[in-house]
């Protein structure tokens, strides 16, 4: 179940702040002080989340390792679990 604003998101820097918006123009976040790198990371979050979930589904049943567990924990954290 998606509880976040669906992506893709875009980061737009103005003179005094950075605004993150969704594909339909919904304002996701607005920050006074945000580096360009942080803004790009935030804007990429929905796509990274979906890609990570797809990768995890494709390796389900394989031998689990620390990287798998770290990815599983990151997904759980993003889902508020």
N, C-alpha and C positions, 0 to 999 in steps of 0.2 A: 504494500500500500504506500503510495507516495503522499507524504505529508508536507513536502517542501514545494516551493514554486518550481514547476518544471523548467528545465533548460531548453535550449541553450541560454546562457546569460552573457551579458556584455558589460565590460567595465568602460566607463567614460570619465575622463578626468576633465574637470573644469579648473578655473583659476584657484578656487578655494577648497574644493572637495572632489571626491571620487564617488560616482554613482554607479551601482550595479543594477541592471535591469534585465528582465526576462525577455524572451522573444516577442511577447505580446505587449511590451512596454511597462509591465508591472515593476514598480521599484522594489528591489529585493533588499538593498542596503545602501546607505549613504554615510560616508565617513569624511571627517574633516582632515584627517592625517592618515594617508595610506600610500605606501610605496606602489609604484607601477607593478612590481613583481607580486606583491600581495594582492593587488586588484586582479591581476591575471589569474592567480591561483583561486581566488574566490569565484571568479567568473567561470572557471573550468570545473568547479566542484560537481555540478550535476552530471556532466559527461564522464568525469573520472569515477564517480560513484557507480553509474550504470555499467561502465567498462569493467570495473573491478568485480561487480556482481556477476557479469557474464563470464569472466575468467574463472571465478570461483565455481560457478555452475559447471563449467567445462572440465574442471579437474576434480569434481566431487567423486569420492570413492578412491582416489589415488592416495598414495602414502602421504600422510600429513607431516609437515616440517615446520620449523619456526616461522618461515615466511608465510605459509598458509595460515597459521594461527594468528599472526600479526594482521593479515588481511581480513580474516574473519572478525577479529576484534575491532578493526577500523570500521567495518560495515556496521557492526552492532552499535558502536558509538555514534555513527552518523544517523542510525535509526532510533537513537535514544534508549537503547537497551543496556 
